[in-house]
Amino acid sequence: MRYHLLSLALLILSVCPISLGQSSGEQTKDNQLDKVTRTFRPKLLLQDALKIADNYIGDEHIDISHYWLYEVRYTVYGEKGKGQPAWHIWWVSDRVALGDYVEIVVFMDGKAWRKPSM
């Protein structure tokens, strides 16, 4: 009896594929978007943005000795349609305290700015 139920279940699963996640139409759309968004090179390379942020931290006397680099994202910063591409660099503290982090935004022209934390 178990063998027949198992065989029936396998037959149903093989005939009716289950979509885990996105449909094939959405997958091709996402793949196309990935290809489009990754075809250009930022004017300011990540390595250069990290150096600029490091210099900014030194110039502004920001103590990040107890922080570690958590995340870097290439993003558009500003109003929708008027934003500027930038690197968003985020350091998080060893201490687990709400708002204890440092965020630096480095624009493609090399200007850095610290986002206020909580």
Residue pairs with C-beta under 8 A, 6 or more apart in sequence:
22 30
42 74
42 85
42 87
42 108
43 85
43 108
44 52
44 87
44 106
44 107
44 108
44 109
44 110
46 72
46 74
46 87
48 110
49 72
49 87
49 89
49 106
50 72
50 89
52 106
52 110
52 112
53 87
53 89
53 104
53 106
53 112
55 112
56 62
56 104
56 106
56 112
56 114
57 64
57 102
57 104
60 114
62 102
62 114
64 91
64 102
66 93
66 94
66 95
67 91
67 92
67 93
67 94
67 101
67 102
68 91
68 92
68 94
69 89
69 90
69 91
70 90
70 91
70 92
70 101
71 88
71 89
71 90
72 87
72 88
72 89
72 90
73 87
73 88
74 85
74 86
74 87
74 88
75 85
75 86
75 87
75 88
76 83
76 84
76 85
76 86
77 83
77 84
77 85
77 86
77 88
77 105
77 107
78 84
84 107
84 108
85 107
85 108
86 105
86 106
86 107
86 108
87 105
87 106
88 103
88 104
88 105
89 103
89 104
89 105
89 106
90 101
90 102
90 103
91 101
91 102
91 103
91 104
92 100
92 101
93 100
93 101
98 118
99 117
99 118
100 117
101 117
102 114
102 117
103 114
103 115
103 117
104 112
104 113
104 114
104 115
105 112
105 113
105 114
105 115
106 112
107 113
